[in-house]
């Protein structure tokens, strides 16, 4: 079961870099205006910083994949990060009303974060236990 931890961390790291890292870094005021964002310049500034943070998080997941047992605290914080993302997105959708429940993007974010958190919990890095030899 622990052999799957390394490829899982690499795949999640790559998806983190591509979906939430590079995409916001490449945003522009024109793209924000196209989607009807009120202050496109401020949005782009914020989106690029969030993209950089997510890019670094994804690279961190890829780098710890080579020794996940030594860096299990990063896996723990990744689980907490994805659960917090689900909670915050749900709060913004249902309680604060800042995000539209009809937009598929927010549902995709919550679904991916749920899948990531569940898989990281299942494949959490643990020491391999071997049967005693006599």
C-alpha positions as CSV (number, residue, x, y, z in Angstrom):
1,X,0.0,0.0,0.0
2,X,2.9,2.4,0.8
3,X,4.4,1.8,-2.6
4,X,1.5,3.9,-4.1
5,X,2.4,6.9,-1.9
6,X,5.2,8.1,-4.2
7,X,3.3,8.1,-7.5
8,X,0.3,9.6,-5.8
9,X,2.2,12.5,-4.4
10,X,3.8,13.1,-7.8
11,X,0.5,13.1,-9.6
12,X,-1.2,15.4,-7.0
13,X,1.8,17.7,-7.2
14,X,1.7,17.9,-11.0
15,X,-2.0,18.6,-10.9
16,X,-1.5,21.2,-8.2
17,X,1.1,22.9,-10.3
18,X,-0.9,22.8,-13.6
19,X,-4.4,23.5,-12.3
20,X,-3.9,25.9,-9.5
21,X,-0.3,27.1,-10.0
22,X,0.3,27.8,-13.6
23,X,-3.2,28.7,-14.6
24,X,-3.6,31.7,-12.2
25,X,-0.1,32.8,-13.0
26,X,-1.1,33.2,-16.7
27,X,-4.3,35.2,-16.0
28,X,-4.7,38.7,-17.3
29,X,-6.9,41.7,-16.7
30,X,-8.6,41.0,-20.1
31,X,-9.4,37.5,-19.0
32,X,-10.8,38.7,-15.7
33,X,-12.9,41.3,-17.4
34,X,-14.1,38.7,-19.9
35,X,-15.6,36.8,-16.9
36,X,-17.2,39.9,-15.5
37,X,-14.9,40.4,-12.5
38,X,-15.5,43.9,-11.2
39,X,-11.9,44.9,-10.5
40,X,-9.8,42.9,-13.0
41,X,-6.5,44.5,-12.1
42,X,-6.8,43.7,-8.4
43,X,-8.1,40.2,-9.2
44,X,-5.1,39.4,-11.4
45,X,-2.7,40.7,-8.7
46,X,-4.3,38.4,-6.1
47,X,-4.7,35.4,-8.6
48,X,-1.0,35.5,-9.5
49,X,0.1,35.4,-5.8
50,X,-2.2,32.5,-5.2
51,X,-0.9,30.8,-8.3
52,X,2.6,31.2,-7.1
53,X,1.7,29.7,-3.7
54,X,0.0,26.7,-5.3
55,X,2.9,26.2,-7.7
56,X,5.3,26.0,-4.8
57,X,2.9,23.7,-2.9
58,X,2.8,21.3,-5.9
59,X,6.6,21.4,-6.3
60,X,6.9,20.6,-2.6
61,X,4.6,17.6,-2.9
62,X,6.7,16.3,-5.9
63,X,9.9,16.8,-4.0
64,X,8.8,14.9,-0.9
65,X,7.5,12.0,-2.9
66,X,11.0,10.6,-3.0
67,X,11.0,10.2,0.8
68,X,7.4,10.7,2.1
69,X,8.0,8.9,5.4
70,X,10.7,11.5,6.4
71,X,8.3,14.4,5.3
72,X,5.0,13.0,6.6
73,X,4.2,16.4,8.2
74,X,3.9,17.9,4.7
75,X,1.4,15.2,3.8
76,X,-0.5,16.0,7.0
77,X,-0.6,19.7,6.1
78,X,-1.6,18.8,2.6
79,X,-4.6,16.9,3.9
80,X,-5.5,19.8,6.1
81,X,-5.0,22.2,3.2
82,X,-7.4,20.3,1.0
83,X,-10.0,19.9,3.7
84,X,-9.8,23.6,4.5
85,X,-10.3,24.4,0.8
86,X,-13.5,22.3,0.7
87,X,-14.8,24.0,3.9
88,X,-13.9,27.5,2.6
89,X,-15.4,26.9,-0.8
90,X,-18.6,25.5,0.7
91,X,-18.8,28.5,3.1
92,X,-18.4,30.9,0.2
93,X,-21.0,29.1,-1.9
94,X,-23.7,28.4,0.7
95,X,-23.3,30.8,3.6
96,X,-21.7,33.9,2.3
97,X,-23.2,33.6,-1.2
98,X,-20.0,34.8,-2.9
99,X,-19.7,31.9,-5.3
100,X,-22.5,30.6,-7.6
101,X,-23.7,27.1,-6.9
102,X,-24.4,26.8,-10.6
103,X,-20.8,27.1,-11.7
104,X,-19.1,23.8,-12.3
105,X,-15.7,25.1,-11.5
106,X,-16.4,25.3,-7.7
107,X,-17.8,21.8,-7.6
108,X,-14.7,20.6,-9.5
109,X,-12.5,22.3,-6.9
110,X,-14.3,20.7,-4.0
111,X,-14.4,17.2,-5.7
112,X,-10.7,17.2,-6.5
113,X,-9.8,18.4,-3.0
114,X,-12.0,15.7,-1.5
115,X,-10.4,13.0,-3.7
116,X,-6.9,14.3,-2.9
117,X,-7.6,14.4,0.9
118,X,-9.1,10.9,0.9
119,X,-6.3,9.4,-1.2
120,X,-3.6,11.0,1.0
121,X,-5.3,9.7,4.1
122,X,-5.5,6.2,2.7
123,X,-1.9,6.2,1.4
124,X,-0.5,8.2,4.3
125,X,3.3,7.3,4.7
126,X,3.8,4.7,7.4
127,X,6.7,2.5,8.2
128,X,6.5,-0.9,6.6
129,X,5.8,-3.6,9.1
130,X,7.4,-6.9,8.4
131,X,6.5,-10.2,10.0
132,X,9.0,-11.4,12.6
133,X,11.3,-14.1,11.5
134,X,12.2,-16.9,13.8
